[in-house]
Amino acid sequence: MTGNLYRGQAGLPFSSTLRVYEPLEAFPEEQRPAIQAAGARAASRAAVENAELLASLGRITRSGGDPFPTGRTDLVRVTTAPATGNGTSDDGDAGEVLLYCPSQLVLRAGLAANALMEGIHGPLAELLIPEEQRDRHQERIDLVKARDGSIRVHTRASTWGIPFSWFSLFMESDHKDVVEAAGRILTVRVWTPITEALERARYAVANLALAAPDLDMLDDLAQLTEWLELFHVEAMVELDYGAVADKVYPDESPMDIRLGIECLAEGDMTGAAAAYRRLASRWIPIRQLARAS
């Protein structure tokens, strides 16, 4: 399955994701059976990734010109975390609790389409995604919001590189899964409890606000912090590098971000510049691939 996943990604833009996994109790009671059932159907993580990739390729090639997901077969990723309370979880092994991250493709596709329309490629996007299809998808979004009420989008995605602000949530000591096949790194996934991620994000915001208030990364970090604050205190945060991992791993970006912020806070501009140069040498060539013919 992992081999199929890698071959399916060949030629596609590098895509990385930041996901939040929550315990079942964090979801509205009426949503829990569907989330639990979808999680139970996930035979493996590779199977989920492959199914999502195949579904996305199917949408852009199907007849009718509608590239949007319908939501009829939304996928749910599942992971485990140590239980914080006494006793055994109802849905995990002793000492562990299951955490869930719904794909929420209907909502995310709508947000992505809106961002595309508002960006510099808006006129091109209007040709690629006809107004009739956007209106039809808005009806799907309205149905999801009416059914589920307040919505927390559990996944953020980035193409052609990972935003530097994401690295501030992680440290070198965090748990990592390196997924390999046929001599290639398919992805690297880094995990941390949301409490740790929030503490690191707030530290970065506080120091950048004092040392570099005009830095674009400060706004990104503030938005990231507000997003993470929406989730359950026992949630986990996952950075999934995707196929770009094969180009950059082993990756010291979390350490470079932390050192850069510490240097700025101490007024060490030389150290901050050195950290940025290391980041730039690693990630600017990846971002330039987006403009390659």
For each residue, the residues with C-beta under 8 A, 3 or more apart:
1: 4 5 44 46 47 50
2: 5 6 46 179 181 186
3: 6 7 181 182
4: 1 7 8 50
5: 1 2 8 9 46 49 50 53 186
6: 2 3 9 10 181 182 184 186 243
7: 3 4 10
8: 4 5 12 50 53 54 57
9: 5 6 12 53 242 243
10: 6 7
11:
12: 8 9 15 243
13: 159 160 290
14: 159 160 161 242 243 244 247 286 289
15: 12 157 158 159 242 243
16: 157 158 159 161 162 239 240 241 242 244
17: 155 156 157 158 238 239 240 242
18: 155 156 157 158 166 169 237 238 239 240
19: 77 101 154 155 156 237 238 240
20: 101 154 155 194 228 231 235 236 237 238
21: 77 78 79 81 99 100 101 154 235 236 237 238
22: 26 27 99 100 101 154 231 232 234 235
23: 26 97 98 99 100 232 234 235
24: 27 32 35 36 91 98 100
25: 232
26: 22 23 231 232 234 235
27: 22 24 31 32 35 100
28: 31 32 148 149
29: 32
30:
31: 27 28 34 35 148
32: 24 27 28 29 35 36
33: 36 37
34: 31 37 38
35: 24 27 31 32 38 39 76 100 102
36: 24 32 33 39 40 91 100
37: 33 34 40 41
38: 34 35 41 42 74 75 76 102
39: 35 36 42 76 77 78 98 100
40: 36 37
41: 37 38
42: 38 39 45 47 48 75 76 77 78
43: 47
44: 1 47 48
45: 42 48 49 77
46: 1 2 5 49 50 179
47: 1 42 43 44 50 51
48: 42 44 45 51 52 75 76 77
49: 5 45 46 52 53
50: 1 4 5 8 46 47 53 54
51: 47 48 54 55 75
52: 48 49 55 56 75 103
53: 5 8 9 49 50 56 57
54: 8 50 51 57 58
55: 51 52 58 59 69 73
56: 52 53 59 60
57: 8 53 54 60 61
58: 54 55 61 62
59: 55 56 62 66 67 68 69
60: 56 57 67
61: 57 58
62: 58 59 66
63:
64:
65: 130 133
66: 59 62 133 136 137
67: 59 60 128 129 133
68: 59 106 109 110 113 133 136 137 140
69: 55 59 74 105 106 109
70: 73 106 140
71: 74 105 106 140 144
72:
73: 55 70
74: 38 69 71 102 103 104 105 106
75: 38 42 48 51 52 102 103 105
76: 35 38 39 42 48 100 101 102 103
77: 19 21 39 42 45 48 100 101 103
78: 21 39 42 98 99 100 101
79: 21 98 99 101 191 236 238
80: 92 93 96 97 98 99
81: 21 96 97 99 193 234 236
82: 95 96 97
83: 87 88 89 92 95 96 97
84: 97 234
85:
86:
87: 83
88: 83 92 93 94 95
89: 83 92 93 96 97 98
90:
91: 24 36 97 98
92: 80 83 88 89 96 97 98
93: 80 88 89 96
94: 88
95: 82 83 88
96: 80 81 82 83 89 92 93
97: 23 80 81 82 83 84 89 91 92 234
98: 23 24 39 78 79 80 89 91 92
99: 21 22 23 78 79 80 81 234 235 236
100: 21 22 23 24 27 35 36 39 76 77 78
101: 19 20 21 22 76 77 78 79 154 155 238
102: 35 38 74 75 76 154
103: 52 74 75 76 77 108 155
104: 74 107 108 151 153 154 155
105: 69 71 74 75 108 109
106: 68 69 70 71 74 109 110 137 140 141 144
107: 104 110 111 141 144 151 153
108: 103 104 105 111 112 153 155 157
109: 68 69 105 106 112 113 137
110: 68 106 107 113 114 137 138 140 141
111: 107 108 114 115 153
112: 108 109 115 116 157
113: 68 109 110 116 117 125 129 134 137
114: 110 111 117 118
115: 111 112 118 119
116: 112 113 119 121 122 125 129
117: 113 114 122 125 126 134
118: 114 115 122
119: 115 116 122 125
120:
121: 116 124 125
122: 116 117 118 119 125 126
123: 126 127
124: 121 127 128
125: 113 116 117 119 121 122 128 129
126: 117 122 123 129 130 131
127: 123 124
128: 67 124 125
129: 67 113 116 125 126 133 134
130: 65 126 133 134
131: 126 134 135
132: 135 136
133: 65 66 67 68 129 130 136 137
134: 113 117 129 130 131 137 138
135: 131 132 138 139
136: 66 68 132 133 139 140
137: 66 68 106 109 110 113 133 134 140 141
138: 110 134 135 141 142
139: 135 136 142 143
140: 68 70 71 106 110 136 137 143 144
141: 106 107 110 137 138 144 145
142: 138 139 145 146
143: 139 140 146 147
144: 71 106 107 140 141 147 148 151
145: 141 142 148 149 151
146: 142 143
147: 143 144
148: 28 31 144 145 151
149: 28 145
150:
151: 104 107 144 145 148
152: 230 231
153: 104 107 108 111 156
154: 19 20 21 22 101 102 104 231
155: 17 18 19 20 101 103 104 108
156: 17 18 19 153 227
157: 15 16 17 18 108 112
158: 15 16 17 18 161 162 163 166
159: 13 14 15 16 290
160: 13 14 286 287 289 290
161: 14 16 158 244 283 286 287
162: 16 158 166 167 239 241 244 253 283
163: 158 166 220
164: 167 168 217 220 253 257 279 283
165: 168 204 217 220 221 224
166: 18 158 162 163 169 170 224 239
167: 162 164 170 239 253 254 256 257
168: 164 165 200 201 204 221 224 254 257 258 261
169: 18 166 192 197 200 201 224 228 237 239
170: 166 167 174 190 192 197 200 239 254
171: 174 192 200 254 255 258
172: 252 254 255
173:
174: 170 171 190 191 192 196 254
175: 190 191 192
176: 188 189 190 191
177: 188 189 191
178: 185 188 245 249
179: 2 46 185 186 187 188 189
180: 183 184 185 186
181: 2 3 6 184 186
182: 3 6
183: 180
184: 6 180 181 246
185: 178 179 180 188 245 246 249
186: 2 5 6 179 180 181 243 245 246
187: 179 240 241 242 243 245
188: 176 177 178 179 185 240 241 245 249 251
189: 176 177 179 238 239 240 241
190: 170 174 175 176 238 239 241 254
191: 79 174 175 176 177 236 237 238
192: 169 170 171 174 175 196 197 236 237
193: 81 196 197 234 235 236 237
194: 20 197 198 228 231 232 233 234 235 236 237
195: 198 199 233
196: 174 192 193 199 200
197: 169 170 192 193 194 200 201 228 237
198: 194 195 201 202 225 228 229
199: 195 196 202 203
200: 168 169 170 171 196 197 203 204
201: 168 169 197 198 204 205 221 224 225 228
202: 198 199 205 206 225
203: 199 200 206 207 261
204: 165 168 200 201 207 208 221 257 261
205: 201 202 208 209 218 221 222 225
206: 202 203 209 210
207: 203 204 210 211 261 262 264 265
208: 204 205 211 212 213 215 217 218 221 261 264
209: 205 206 213 218
210: 206 207 213 265
211: 207 208 261 264 265 267
212: 208 215 218 264
213: 208 209 210 218
214: 218
215: 208 212 218
216: 219 220
217: 164 165 208 220 221
218: 205 208 209 212 213 214 215 221 222
219: 216 222 223
220: 163 164 165 216 217 223 224
221: 165 168 201 204 205 208 217 218 224 225
222: 205 218 219 225 226
223: 219 220 226 227
224: 165 166 168 169 201 220 221 227 228
225: 198 201 202 205 221 222 228 229
226: 222 223 229 230
227: 156 223 224 230
228: 20 169 194 197 198 201 224 225 231 237
229: 198 225 226
230: 152 226 227
231: 20 22 26 152 154 194 228 235
232: 22 23 25 26 194 235
233: 194 195
234: 22 23 26 81 84 97 99 193 194
235: 20 21 22 23 26 99 193 194 231 232
236: 20 21 79 81 99 191 192 193 194
237: 18 19 20 21 169 191 192 193 194 197 228
238: 17 18 19 20 21 79 101 189 190 191
239: 16 17 18 162 166 167 169 170 189 190
240: 16 17 18 19 187 188 189
241: 16 162 187 188 189 190 244 245 248 249 251
242: 9 14 15 16 17 187 245
243: 6 9 12 14 15 186 187 246
244: 14 16 161 162 241 247 248 286
245: 178 185 186 187 188 241 242 248 249 251
246: 184 185 186 243 249
247: 14 244 286
248: 241 244 245 251 253 282 283 286
249: 178 185 188 241 245 246
250:
251: 188 241 245 248 254 282
252: 172 255 256 278
253: 162 164 167 248 256 257 279 282 283
254: 167 168 170 171 172 174 190 251 257 258
255: 171 172 252 258 259
256: 167 252 253 259 260 275 276 278 279
257: 164 167 168 204 253 254 260 261 275 279
258: 168 171 254 255 261 262
259: 255 256 262 263 271 275
260: 256 257 263 264 271 272 275 276 279
261: 168 203 204 207 208 211 257 258 264 265
262: 207 258 259 265 266 271
263: 259 260 266 268 269 270 271 272 275
264: 207 208 211 212 260 261 267 268 269 272
265: 207 210 211 261 262
266: 262 263 271
267: 211 264
268: 263 264 271 272
269: 263 264 272 273
270: 263 273 274
271: 259 260 262 263 266 268 274 275
272: 260 263 264 268 269 275 276
273: 269 270 276 277
274: 270 271 277 278
275: 256 257 259 260 263 271 272 278 279
276: 256 260 272 273 279 280
277: 273 274 280 281
278: 252 256 274 275 281 282
279: 164 253 256 257 260 275 276 282 283
280: 276 277 283 284
281: 277 278 284 285
282: 248 251 253 278 279 285 286
283: 161 162 164 248 253 279 280 286 287
284: 280 281 287 288
285: 281 282 288 289
286: 14 160 161 244 247 248 282 283 289
287: 160 161 283 284 290
288: 284 285 291 292
289: 14 160 285 286 292
290: 13 159 160 287
291: 288
292: 288 289
293:
